[in-house]
Structure formats: structure tokens, C-alpha cells
Amino acid sequence: MKTLIAEPHKSHILRLLSEKELSGYEIVKNLEKEIDGRLPWKHGNLYPLLKKMEKEKLIVGQWEKAGDGRSRRYYKLKSRKSLFDKIFRHWMNLKGWF
């Protein structure tokens, strides 16, 4: 069930990161605004999902110092060139669920 819940969010995260590099907090805020209760979502699901997406080589995370001196992990797409292929394969996998 966890995979079923996480998979649609991968596409949202990829789309968000196609626009700009974001911290985990920024991803959460954007997801909350976009899904607006239409998909099941728990904040605790984000970081395991981001870690999985890094392992799948969809995204890259790196630590950076923020303006307040604290370190934050920012995420960006691994490669914009192959994004279309990855999204297409991702949606083809989802297609079988419906």
C-alpha cells in the first residue's frame, strides 16, 4: 500500500524539481498546496521517498548552508535530458494500476 500511495507523489516531485531546486520543506509545502487532500499524504513519507528517488537516480540531494546558517538538503533533477524517458516509464508502470 505504501508504494501505491508514494508513486503519484513521485511525479509531483519530479515536476516541482523540473522548475527549480527545492529543500524538503519546500517540497512538502508545494505538495500540500497542489494535492489539497485529493491524494493520501503523510509528511513522514517524504524523506524515504526522496531517498528512494535518489537511489533510482531520478534526483540528487546536496547539503547547503541557508541564510540563517543552518544546513538544509536541497534536491534537484539528476538529469533534465532523461527526465522525459523516466516520467514516461513511471506513468506506464502506473497505468497498470488503474
C-alpha positions in Angstrom: 0.0 0.0 0.0 2.9 2.4 0.7 4.1 2.1 -2.9 0.6 2.8 -4.2 0.5 6.0 -2.1 4.0 7.1 -2.9 4.0 6.6 -6.7 1.7 9.5 -7.7 3.8 11.8 -5.5 7.0 10.9 -7.4 5.5 12.6 -10.5 4.6 15.7 -8.5 8.1 15.9 -7.0 9.7 15.5 -10.4 7.5 18.2 -11.8 8.3 20.6 -8.9 12.0 19.9 -9.3 11.9 20.5 -13.1 11.1 24.1 -12.2 13.8 24.7 -9.6 15.9 23.2 -6.8 13.9 22.8 -3.6 14.5 21.8 0.1 12.4 19.0 1.6 10.4 21.6 3.5 9.6 23.5 0.2 8.6 20.2 -1.4 6.2 19.5 1.4 4.6 22.9 1.2 4.2 22.7 -2.6 2.8 19.2 -2.4 0.3 20.2 0.3 -0.9 23.1 -1.9 -1.1 21.0 -5.0 -2.8 17.8 -3.8 -5.1 19.7 -1.4 -6.3 16.4 0.2 -7.0 14.6 -3.0 -4.3 12.1 -2.5 -3.3 10.4 0.8 -0.2 12.1 2.1 1.8 12.0 5.3 4.8 14.2 6.0 6.8 11.2 7.2 6.6 9.7 3.7 8.6 12.4 2.1 12.2 11.7 3.1 12.0 7.9 2.5 10.6 8.7 -0.9 13.3 11.3 -1.7 15.9 8.8 -0.6 14.4 6.2 -2.9 14.3 8.6 -5.8 18.0 9.4 -5.2 18.7 5.7 -5.3 16.8 5.4 -8.6 19.0 8.2 -9.9 16.0 10.5 -10.6 17.2 13.3 -8.3 20.3 14.4 -6.4 20.3 15.9 -2.9 23.1 18.1 -1.5 23.6 19.9 1.8 23.9 23.7 1.6 24.0 26.4 4.2 20.9 28.5 4.4 20.8 32.3 5.1 20.3 31.5 8.8 23.5 29.4 9.0 21.6 26.1 9.3 22.3 23.3 6.8 19.5 22.2 4.6 19.3 19.4 2.0 18.3 20.7 -1.4 17.1 18.4 -4.2 17.3 18.8 -8.0 16.8 16.6 -11.0 19.7 14.3 -11.8 19.5 15.0 -15.5 16.9 17.1 -17.4 17.9 15.2 -20.6 16.5 11.9 -19.4 13.6 13.3 -17.4 11.0 12.6 -20.2 12.1 9.0 -20.5 11.9 8.4 -16.8 8.5 10.1 -16.4 7.2 8.1 -19.4 8.3 4.8 -17.9 6.9 5.9 -14.5 3.5 6.6 -15.9 3.5 3.4 -17.9 4.0 1.5 -14.7 1.2 3.4 -13.0 -1.1 2.7 -16.0 -1.3 -0.9 -14.9 -2.8 0.1 -11.5 -6.0 1.6 -12.9 
